[in-house]
Amino acid sequence: MVVEGLGEGKDFKLYPGGGRPWDWGETGTRHKPGIQPADVQELLDHGSQVIILSRGMQLVLETCPETLDLLKAHGVDVYVEETTTAVHHYNTLAETTSVGGLFHSTC
């Protein structure tokens, strides 16, 4: 993946006003059980009102139920999608909305 201002990489964390590479090792994320609450906290901290969670190109990456519960508790709209769809959705929303996203480019 290539992200404007961040360059090329495998996984990214994007939020209103910025982003960075997404290092799964920071929170112990694995394909299963998937995206952890700690993975999305940074997106919330940066004011994301909508969050896009990418499952990878083959939908292998899962999302922990606790992560979805956290986002619901914060009143955040969340979309869990295949990466290509997630990127398109993010780019469309970013034009008008405070959107954050986690993007996994492989599997």
C-alpha distances in whole Angstrom, upper triangle without the diagonal:
4,7,10,12,10,8,6,5,6,8,8,12,13,16,19,19,16,13,12,10,12,14,16,19,20,21,22,19,19,19,22,24,20,19,22,24,23,19,20,22,20,19,23,24,22,24,21,24,21,18,16,15,13,14,12,12,15,16,17,17,20,21,24,27,28,24,25,28,27,25,28,31,29,29,25,24,21,19,18,16,14,10,10,14,12,10,13,15,14,14,17,18,17,20,23,22,21,18,16,14,12,9,9,7,9,13
4,7,9,7,5,4,6,9,10,9,12,12,15,17,17,14,12,12,11,13,16,18,21,22,23,24,22,22,22,25,27,23,21,24,25,24,20,21,23,21,19,23,24,21,23,21,24,22,19,17,17,15,17,15,15,19,20,21,20,23,23,27,29,30,26,27,30,29,27,30,32,30,30,26,25,23,21,20,19,17,13,13,16,14,11,13,16,14,13,17,18,16,18,21,21,20,18,16,14,14,11,12,10,13,17
4,6,5,5,6,8,10,10,8,10,9,12,14,13,10,9,9,10,12,15,18,21,21,22,24,22,23,22,26,27,23,21,23,24,22,19,19,21,18,17,20,21,18,20,18,21,19,17,15,16,15,18,16,17,21,21,22,20,23,23,26,28,28,25,25,28,27,24,27,29,27,27,24,23,21,20,20,18,17,14,14,16,14,10,13,15,12,11,15,16,13,15,18,18,17,15,13,12,12,11,13,12,15,19
4,6,6,9,11,14,14,11,13,11,13,13,12,10,10,11,12,15,18,21,24,23,25,27,25,26,26,29,30,26,24,26,26,25,21,21,23,19,18,21,21,18,20,19,21,20,19,18,19,18,21,20,20,24,24,26,24,26,26,29,31,31,27,28,31,29,26,29,31,28,28,25,24,23,22,22,21,20,17,16,18,16,13,14,16,13,11,15,16,13,14,18,18,17,16,15,14,15,14,16,16,19,23
4,6,9,12,15,15,12,13,11,13,13,11,8,9,9,11,15,18,21,23,22,24,26,25,27,27,30,31,27,24,26,26,24,21,21,22,19,18,21,20,17,20,19,22,21,20,19,20,20,23,22,23,27,27,28,26,28,27,30,32,31,28,29,31,29,27,30,31,28,29,26,26,25,24,24,24,23,20,20,21,19,16,18,19,16,14,18,18,15,16,19,19,18,17,16,16,16,16,18,17,21,24
4,7,8,12,11,9,10,10,12,14,12,9,7,7,8,11,14,17,19,19,21,23,22,23,24,27,28,24,22,23,24,22,19,19,20,17,16,20,20,17,20,19,22,21,19,18,19,18,21,19,21,24,24,25,23,25,25,27,30,29,26,27,30,27,26,29,30,28,29,25,25,24,23,23,22,21,18,18,20,18,15,18,19,16,15,19,19,16,18,21,20,19,17,15,14,14,13,15,15,18,22
4,7,10,11,10,13,13,16,17,16,12,11,10,9,13,15,18,20,20,23,24,23,24,24,27,28,25,23,25,26,24,21,21,23,20,19,23,23,21,23,22,25,23,21,20,20,19,21,19,20,23,24,24,23,26,26,29,31,31,28,29,32,30,28,31,33,31,31,28,27,25,24,24,23,21,17,18,20,18,15,18,20,17,16,20,21,18,20,23,23,21,19,18,16,16,14,15,14,17,20
4,7,9,9,13,13,17,19,18,15,13,11,9,12,14,17,19,20,22,23,21,21,21,25,26,23,21,24,25,24,20,21,23,21,20,24,24,22,24,23,26,24,21,19,19,17,19,16,17,20,21,22,20,23,24,27,30,30,27,28,31,30,28,31,33,31,32,28,27,25,24,23,21,19,15,16,19,17,14,17,20,17,17,20,22,19,22,25,24,23,20,18,16,15,12,13,11,13,17
4,6,7,11,13,16,19,19,15,12,10,7,9,11,13,15,16,19,19,17,18,18,22,23,20,18,20,22,21,17,19,21,19,19,22,23,21,24,22,25,23,20,18,17,15,16,14,15,18,19,18,17,20,21,24,27,27,24,26,29,27,26,29,31,29,30,27,26,23,22,20,19,17,14,15,18,16,14,17,19,17,17,21,22,20,23,25,24,23,20,17,15,13,10,10,8,11,14
4,7,11,13,17,20,20,17,13,11,8,8,10,11,14,15,17,17,15,14,14,18,20,16,16,18,20,19,16,17,20,19,18,22,23,22,24,22,24,22,19,16,15,12,13,10,12,15,15,15,14,17,18,21,24,25,22,23,27,25,24,27,29,28,29,25,25,22,20,18,17,15,12,13,16,15,13,17,19,17,18,21,22,20,23,26,25,23,20,17,14,11,8,7,6,7,11
4,7,10,14,17,18,14,11,9,6,5,7,9,12,13,14,14,12,13,13,16,17,14,12,15,17,16,12,14,16,15,15,18,19,18,20,18,21,19,15,13,11,10,11,10,12,15,14,14,12,15,15,18,21,21,18,20,23,22,20,24,26,24,25,22,21,18,17,15,15,13,10,13,15,13,12,16,17,15,16,19,19,18,22,24,22,20,17,14,11,8,5,5,6,8,11
4,6,10,13,14,11,7,6,4,4,8,10,13,13,14,16,13,15,15,18,19,15,13,15,16,15,11,12,14,12,12,15,16,15,17,15,18,16,13,12,11,10,12,12,14,17,16,16,14,16,16,18,21,21,17,19,22,20,19,22,24,22,23,19,19,17,16,15,15,14,11,14,15,12,11,15,15,12,14,17,17,15,19,21,19,17,14,10,8,6,5,7,9,12,15
4,7,11,12,9,5,5,6,5,9,10,13,12,13,15,13,16,16,19,19,15,12,13,13,12,9,9,11,9,8,12,12,11,13,12,15,13,11,10,10,10,13,14,16,19,18,18,15,16,15,17,19,19,15,17,19,17,16,19,21,19,20,16,17,15,15,14,15,16,13,15,16,13,12,15,15,12,14,17,16,14,17,19,16,14,11,8,6,5,6,9,12,15,17
4,7,8,6,4,7,8,9,12,14,17,16,16,19,17,19,19,22,21,18,15,16,16,14,11,10,12,9,7,11,12,10,11,9,13,12,9,9,10,12,15,15,18,21,19,20,17,18,17,19,21,21,17,18,20,18,16,19,21,18,19,15,16,14,14,15,15,16,14,15,16,12,11,14,13,9,11,14,12,10,14,15,13,11,8,5,5,6,8,12,13,17,19
4,6,5,6,9,12,12,15,17,19,17,18,21,19,21,22,24,23,20,16,17,15,15,12,10,11,8,6,8,9,6,8,6,10,10,9,10,12,14,17,18,21,24,22,23,20,20,18,20,21,20,17,17,19,17,14,18,19,16,16,13,14,13,15,16,17,19,16,18,17,14,13,15,14,10,12,14,12,9,13,13,11,8,6,4,6,9,11,15,17,20,23
4,6,8,12,15,15,19,20,23,21,21,24,23,25,26,27,27,23,20,20,18,18,16,13,13,11,8,10,10,6,7,6,9,10,11,12,15,17,21,22,24,27,25,26,23,24,22,23,24,23,19,20,22,19,16,19,20,16,17,14,15,15,16,18,19,21,19,20,19,16,15,16,15,11,12,13,11,8,11,11,9,6,6,6,9,12,15,18,20,24,26
4,7,11,14,16,19,21,24,21,23,26,24,27,28,30,29,26,22,22,21,20,18,16,16,12,11,13,12,8,9,10,13,14,14,16,18,19,23,24,26,29,27,29,26,26,24,26,27,26,23,23,25,22,20,23,23,20,20,18,19,19,20,22,22,24,21,22,22,18,17,18,17,13,13,15,14,10,12,13,11,9,10,10,12,15,16,20,21,25,28
4,7,11,13,16,18,20,19,20,23,22,24,25,27,27,23,20,21,20,18,16,14,15,11,10,13,12,9,11,11,15,15,14,15,16,18,21,21,23,27,25,26,23,24,23,25,26,25,22,23,25,22,20,23,24,21,22,19,19,19,20,21,21,22,19,20,21,17,15,17,17,13,13,16,15,11,14,15,14,11,11,9,11,12,14,17,18,22,25
4,7,9,12,15,17,15,17,19,18,21,21,24,24,20,17,18,17,16,13,12,13,10,9,13,12,10,12,12,15,15,13,14,14,15,18,18,21,24,23,23,20,21,20,22,24,23,19,21,23,21,19,22,23,20,22,18,19,18,18,19,19,20,17,18,19,16,14,17,17,13,14,17,16,13,16,17,16,13,11,9,9,10,11,14,15,19,22
4,6,9,12,14,13,15,17,16,19,20,23,23,19,16,17,17,15,12,13,14,11,11,15,14,12,16,15,18,18,15,15,15,15,18,18,20,23,22,22,19,21,20,22,24,23,20,22,24,22,20,24,25,23,24,21,22,20,20,20,20,20,17,19,20,17,15,18,19,15,16,20,19,16,19,21,19,16,14,12,11,10,11,13,14,17,20
4,6,10,12,11,13,15,14,16,17,20,21,17,15,16,17,15,12,13,15,12,13,17,17,15,18,17,20,19,16,16,15,14,16,15,18,20,20,19,17,19,19,21,24,23,20,22,24,22,21,25,26,24,25,22,23,20,20,19,19,18,15,18,19,16,15,19,19,16,17,21,20,18,21,23,21,19,17,13,11,10,9,10,12,14,17
4,6,9,9,10,12,10,12,14,17,17,13,11,12,14,12,9,11,13,11,12,15,15,15,18,16,19,18,15,14,12,12,14,13,16,19,17,17,14,15,15,17,20,19,16,18,21,19,18,22,23,22,23,20,21,18,18,17,17,17,14,17,19,16,15,19,19,16,18,21,20,19,22,24,21,19,16,12,10,7,8,8,11,13,15
4,5,6,8,9,9,11,13,16,16,13,12,12,14,12,9,12,14,13,14,17,17,18,20,19,22,21,18,17,15,14,15,15,18,20,19,17,14,16,16,17,20,20,17,20,22,20,20,24,25,24,26,23,24,21,21,19,20,19,17,20,22,19,18,22,22,20,22,25,24,22,26,27,25,22,20,16,14,11,11,10,13,14,16
4,5,6,6,5,7,10,12,12,10,9,9,12,10,8,12,14,13,15,17,18,19,21,20,23,21,18,17,14,13,13,14,17,18,17,15,12,13,13,14,18,17,15,18,20,19,19,22,23,23,25,22,23,20,20,17,18,18,16,20,21,18,19,23,23,20,23,26,25,24,27,29,26,23,20,17,14,11,11,10,13,13,14
4,5,5,6,9,12,14,14,12,12,11,14,11,10,14,15,15,17,20,20,21,24,23,25,24,21,20,17,17,17,17,20,21,20,17,15,16,16,16,20,19,17,20,22,21,21,25,25,25,27,25,26,23,23,21,22,22,20,24,25,22,23,26,26,24,26,29,28,27,31,32,29,26,24,20,18,14,15,14,16,16,17
4,6,8,11,14,16,15,13,12,10,12,9,8,12,12,12,15,17,16,18,21,20,23,23,19,20,17,18,18,19,22,23,22,20,16,17,16,16,19,18,16,19,21,19,20,23,23,22,25,23,24,22,23,21,23,23,21,25,26,23,23,27,26,23,26,29,27,26,29,30,27,24,22,18,17,14,15,15,18,19,20
4,6,9,12,13,12,11,9,7,9,6,7,10,11,12,14,16,16,18,20,20,22,21,18,18,16,17,17,18,22,22,20,18,15,15,13,13,16,14,13,16,17,16,17,20,21,20,23,21,22,20,21,19,21,22,21,24,25,22,23,26,25,23,26,29,27,26,30,30,27,24,21,18,16,13,15,15,18,19,19
4,6,10,11,10,9,9,8,11,9,9,13,14,15,17,19,20,21,24,23,25,24,20,20,17,17,16,17,21,21,19,16,13,13,13,12,16,15,14,17,19,18,19,22,23,23,25,23,24,22,22,20,21,21,21,24,25,23,24,27,27,25,28,30,29,28,32,33,29,27,24,20,18,15,16,15,18,18,18
4,7,8,8,6,6,6,10,9,8,11,14,15,16,18,19,21,22,21,23,21,18,17,13,14,13,14,17,17,15,13,10,10,10,10,14,13,12,15,17,16,17,20,21,21,23,21,22,19,19,16,18,18,17,21,22,19,20,24,23,22,25,27,26,26,29,30,27,25,22,18,15,12,13,12,15,15,15
4,5,6,5,7,9,13,13,11,14,17,18,19,21,23,24,25,23,25,23,19,18,14,14,12,12,15,15,13,10,8,9,10,10,14,15,14,16,19,19,19,22,24,24,26,23,23,20,19,16,17,17,17,20,21,19,21,24,24,23,26,28,27,27,31,32,29,27,24,20,17,14,14,11,14,13,12
4,6,5,8,10,14,15,13,15,18,20,20,22,24,25,26,24,25,22,19,17,13,12,9,10,13,11,10,6,4,6,8,10,14,15,14,16,19,19,19,22,24,24,25,23,22,19,17,14,14,14,14,18,19,17,19,22,22,21,24,27,26,26,30,31,28,27,23,20,17,13,13,10,13,11,9
3,4,8,10,14,15,14,16,19,21,21,22,25,26,27,25,26,23,20,18,14,14,11,13,15,14,11,8,7,6,8,8,12,13,13,15,17,18,19,21,23,24,25,23,23,19,18,15,16,16,17,21,21,19,22,25,24,24,27,29,28,28,32,33,30,28,25,22,19,16,16,13,16,15,12
4,7,8,11,13,13,15,17,19,20,21,23,25,26,23,24,22,19,18,14,14,12,14,17,16,13,10,8,6,6,6,9,10,11,13,15,16,17,19,20,22,23,21,21,18,17,14,16,17,18,22,22,20,22,25,24,24,27,29,27,28,32,32,29,27,24,21,18,15,16,15,18,17,15
4,6,10,11,10,12,15,16,17,18,20,22,23,20,21,19,16,14,11,11,9,11,15,14,11,9,6,4,4,5,9,10,9,11,14,14,15,17,19,20,21,19,19,15,15,12,13,14,15,19,19,16,19,22,21,20,23,25,24,25,28,29,26,24,21,18,15,12,13,11,14,14,13
4,7,8,6,8,11,13,13,14,17,18,19,17,18,16,12,12,8,9,9,12,15,16,13,11,7,6,4,6,9,9,7,9,12,12,12,15,17,17,18,16,16,13,13,11,13,14,14,18,18,15,17,20,19,18,21,23,21,22,25,26,23,20,17,14,12,9,11,10,14,15,14
4,5,5,7,9,12,12,13,15,17,18,17,18,17,14,14,11,13,13,15,19,19,16,15,11,9,7,6,9,7,6,9,11,10,11,14,15,15,18,16,17,14,15,13,16,18,18,21,21,18,20,23,21,20,23,25,23,23,27,27,24,21,18,15,13,11,14,14,17,18,18
4,5,6,6,10,10,10,12,15,16,14,16,15,13,14,12,15,15,18,22,22,19,18,14,12,9,8,9,6,4,8,9,7,8,12,12,12,15,13,15,13,15,14,17,19,19,23,22,19,21,24,22,20,23,25,22,22,26,25,22,19,17,14,13,12,15,16,20,21,21
4,6,5,7,10,10,11,13,15,15,17,16,14,15,13,16,17,19,23,23,21,19,16,15,12,11,13,10,8,12,12,10,11,15,14,14,17,15,17,15,17,17,19,21,20,24,24,20,21,24,23,20,24,26,23,22,26,26,22,19,17,14,13,12,15,16,20,21,22
4,6,7,8,10,11,13,14,13,16,15,12,12,10,12,14,15,19,20,18,17,13,13,10,11,13,11,8,11,13,11,11,15,16,15,17,15,16,14,15,14,16,18,17,20,20,17,18,21,20,17,20,22,20,20,23,24,20,17,15,11,10,8,11,12,16,18,18
4,5,5,7,9,10,11,10,12,11,8,10,9,12,14,16,20,21,18,18,14,14,11,11,13,11,7,10,11,9,8,12,13,11,13,11,13,11,13,13,15,17,17,20,19,15,17,19,17,15,18,20,18,17,21,21,17,14,12,9,8,8,11,13,17,19,20
4,5,5,6,9,10,10,12,13,11,13,13,16,18,20,24,25,22,22,18,17,14,14,15,12,9,12,12,9,9,13,12,10,13,12,14,13,16,16,19,21,20,23,23,19,20,23,20,18,21,22,20,19,22,22,18,15,13,11,11,11,15,17,20,23,24
4,5,5,6,9,9,12,13,11,13,13,16,18,20,23,25,23,23,19,19,16,16,18,16,12,15,16,12,12,16,15,13,16,13,16,15,17,17,20,21,20,23,22,18,19,22,20,17,19,21,19,17,20,20,17,13,12,9,10,10,14,16,20,22,24
4,5,5,7,6,9,9,8,10,11,14,17,19,22,24,21,22,18,18,15,16,17,16,12,13,15,12,10,14,14,12,13,11,12,12,14,15,17,19,18,20,19,16,16,18,16,13,16,18,15,14,17,17,13,10,8,6,7,9,12,15,18,21,23
4,5,5,5,8,9,9,12,13,16,19,21,25,26,24,24,20,19,16,17,17,15,12,13,13,10,8,12,11,8,10,9,11,12,15,16,19,21,20,23,22,18,19,21,18,15,18,19,16,15,18,17,14,10,10,8,10,12,16,19,22,24,26
4,6,8,10,12,12,15,16,19,22,24,27,29,27,27,23,22,19,19,20,17,15,16,16,13,12,15,14,11,13,12,15,15,18,20,22,24,23,25,25,21,21,23,21,18,20,22,18,17,20,19,16,12,12,10,13,14,18,20,24,26,28
4,6,9,11,11,14,16,19,22,23,26,29,26,27,23,23,20,21,22,20,17,18,19,15,14,17,16,13,15,13,15,15,18,19,21,24,22,24,23,19,19,21,19,16,17,19,16,14,17,16,13,9,10,8,11,13,17,20,22,26,27
4,6,9,10,14,16,19,22,24,27,29,27,28,24,24,21,21,21,20,17,17,17,14,12,15,14,11,12,10,12,14,16,19,21,23,22,24,22,19,19,20,18,15,17,18,14,13,15,14,10,7,8,8,12,14,18,21,24,27,29
4,6,6,10,12,16,19,21,24,26,23,25,21,21,18,19,19,18,15,14,16,13,10,13,14,10,10,8,9,10,13,15,17,20,19,20,19,15,16,17,14,12,14,15,11,10,13,12,8,5,5,5,9,12,15,18,21,24,26
4,7,10,13,17,20,22,25,27,24,25,22,21,18,20,19,18,15,14,15,13,10,11,12,9,8,5,7,9,12,15,17,20,20,21,19,16,17,17,14,12,15,14,11,11,13,11,7,5,6,8,11,14,17,20,23,26,27
4,7,10,13,16,19,21,23,20,22,19,19,16,18,17,17,14,12,14,13,9,11,13,10,9,5,5,6,8,11,13,16,16,18,15,12,13,14,11,9,12,12,9,10,12,11,8,7,5,6,8,12,14,18,20,23,24
4,6,10,13,15,18,20,17,19,16,15,13,15,15,15,11,10,13,12,8,11,13,11,11,7,6,5,6,9,11,14,13,15,13,10,12,13,10,8,12,13,10,11,14,14,10,9,6,5,5,8,11,14,17,19,20
4,6,10,12,14,16,14,16,13,13,12,14,15,16,12,11,15,14,11,13,16,15,14,10,9,6,5,6,7,10,10,12,10,6,8,10,8,7,10,11,10,11,14,15,12,11,8,6,4,6,8,11,14,16,17
4,6,9,12,14,11,12,10,9,8,11,13,14,10,10,14,14,11,14,17,16,16,12,11,7,6,5,6,8,8,11,10,7,10,12,10,10,13,15,13,14,18,18,16,15,11,9,6,5,7,9,11,14,14
4,6,8,10,8,10,8,9,9,13,15,17,13,13,17,17,15,17,20,19,19,16,14,11,8,6,5,6,5,8,8,6,8,11,10,10,13,15,15,15,19,20,18,17,13,11,8,6,5,6,8,10,11
4,7,7,5,6,5,6,8,12,14,16,14,14,17,18,17,19,22,21,21,18,17,13,10,7,6,5,6,10,10,9,11,14,13,14,17,18,18,19,22,24,22,21,17,15,11,9,8,6,9,9,8
4,6,5,6,6,9,11,15,18,20,17,17,21,21,20,22,25,25,25,21,20,16,13,10,8,6,5,8,10,9,11,14,14,14,17,19,19,20,23,25,23,22,19,16,13,10,7,5,5,5,5
4,6,8,9,12,15,18,21,23,21,20,24,25,23,25,28,28,27,24,22,18,15,12,9,6,5,7,9,10,11,13,15,16,17,19,20,21,24,26,25,25,21,19,15,13,10,8,6,6,5
4,6,8,11,14,18,20,23,21,21,24,25,24,26,29,29,28,25,23,19,16,13,10,7,8,10,12,13,14,16,17,18,20,22,23,24,27,29,27,27,23,21,18,15,13,10,10,8,5
4,6,8,11,14,16,19,17,17,20,22,20,22,25,25,25,22,20,16,13,10,8,6,8,11,11,11,14,16,16,17,20,21,22,23,26,27,25,25,21,19,16,14,12,10,10,9,7
4,6,10,13,16,18,17,17,20,22,21,23,26,26,26,24,22,18,16,12,11,9,11,14,15,14,17,19,19,20,22,24,24,25,28,30,28,27,23,21,17,14,13,10,11,9,6
4,7,10,13,15,13,14,18,18,18,20,22,23,23,21,19,16,14,10,10,9,10,14,15,13,15,18,18,18,21,23,22,23,27,28,25,24,20,18,14,11,10,8,10,9,8
4,7,9,12,11,11,14,15,15,17,20,20,21,19,18,14,13,9,10,11,12,16,16,14,17,20,19,19,22,24,23,24,27,28,25,24,20,18,15,12,12,11,14,13,11
4,6,8,7,8,11,12,12,14,16,17,18,15,15,11,11,8,11,12,14,17,17,14,17,20,18,18,21,23,21,22,26,26,23,21,18,16,13,11,12,12,15,16,14
4,5,5,7,9,10,11,13,15,16,17,16,16,13,14,11,14,16,18,21,20,18,21,23,21,21,25,26,24,25,28,28,25,23,20,18,16,14,16,15,19,19,17
4,5,5,6,9,10,11,12,14,15,15,15,12,13,12,15,18,20,23,21,19,22,24,22,22,26,26,24,25,29,28,25,23,21,19,17,16,18,18,22,22,20
4,5,5,6,9,10,10,12,14,14,15,13,15,14,18,20,21,25,23,21,23,26,23,22,26,27,25,25,29,28,24,22,20,18,17,16,19,19,23,23,23
4,5,5,6,9,10,11,13,11,12,10,12,11,15,17,18,22,20,17,20,22,20,19,23,24,21,22,25,25,21,19,17,14,13,12,15,16,20,21,20
4,5,5,6,9,10,11,9,10,8,10,10,13,17,18,21,19,16,19,21,18,18,22,22,20,21,24,23,20,18,16,14,13,13,16,17,21,22,21
4,5,5,6,9,10,10,11,11,13,13,17,20,22,25,23,20,23,25,22,21,25,25,22,23,27,25,22,20,18,17,16,17,20,21,24,26,25
4,5,5,6,9,9,11,11,14,14,18,21,22,25,23,20,22,24,21,20,24,24,21,22,25,24,20,18,16,15,15,15,19,20,24,25,25
4,5,5,6,5,7,7,11,12,16,19,20,22,20,17,19,21,18,17,20,21,18,18,22,20,16,14,13,12,12,13,17,19,22,24,24
4,5,5,6,7,8,12,13,17,20,22,24,22,19,22,23,19,19,22,22,19,20,23,21,18,16,15,15,15,17,20,22,25,27,26
4,5,8,10,12,15,17,20,24,25,27,25,22,25,26,22,21,25,25,21,22,25,23,19,17,17,16,18,19,22,24,28,29,29
4,5,9,11,14,17,20,23,24,26,24,21,23,24,21,19,22,22,19,19,22,20,16,14,14,14,15,17,21,23,27,29,29
4,7,9,13,16,19,23,23,25,23,20,22,23,19,18,21,21,17,18,21,18,15,13,13,14,16,18,21,24,27,29,29
4,6,10,13,16,19,20,22,19,16,18,19,16,14,18,17,14,15,18,16,12,11,10,10,12,14,17,20,23,26,26
4,7,10,13,17,18,19,16,14,16,16,13,12,16,15,12,14,16,14,11,11,9,10,12,14,16,19,22,24,25
4,7,10,13,14,16,14,11,14,15,11,11,15,15,12,14,17,16,13,12,10,10,9,11,13,16,19,21,21
4,6,10,11,13,10,8,11,12,9,10,13,13,12,14,17,16,14,14,11,11,9,11,12,14,16,18,18
4,7,9,12,10,8,11,13,11,11,15,15,14,16,19,20,17,17,13,12,10,10,10,12,14,15,15
4,6,8,6,5,9,10,9,11,14,14,14,16,19,20,18,18,15,14,11,10,10,10,12,13,13
4,6,6,6,9,10,10,12,14,15,16,18,20,22,20,21,17,16,12,11,9,9,9,10,10
4,5,5,6,9,10,10,12,14,15,16,19,21,19,19,16,14,11,10,7,7,6,8,9
4,5,5,6,9,10,11,13,14,15,18,20,19,20,16,16,13,12,10,10,9,11,12
4,6,5,6,9,10,11,12,14,16,18,17,18,15,15,12,13,11,12,12,14,14
4,5,5,6,9,10,10,12,15,16,15,15,12,11,8,9,8,10,10,13,14
4,5,5,6,9,10,10,13,15,14,15,12,11,9,10,8,10,10,13,15
4,5,5,6,9,10,12,14,14,15,12,13,11,13,11,14,13,16,18
4,6,5,6,8,11,12,11,13,10,11,10,12,12,14,15,18,19
4,5,5,6,9,10,9,10,7,8,7,10,10,13,14,17,19
4,6,5,7,10,10,11,9,10,10,13,12,15,15,19,21
4,6,6,8,9,11,10,12,12,15,15,18,18,22,23
4,5,6,5,8,7,10,11,14,15,18,19,23,24
4,5,5,7,6,8,10,14,14,18,19,23,25
4,6,9,9,12,14,17,18,21,22,26,28
4,7,9,12,15,18,20,23,24,28,30
4,6,9,12,16,18,21,23,26,28
4,7,10,14,16,20,22,25,27
4,7,11,13,16,18,22,24
4,7,10,14,16,19,21
4,6,10,12,16,17
4,7,10,13,14
4,6,9,11
4,6,8
4,7
4
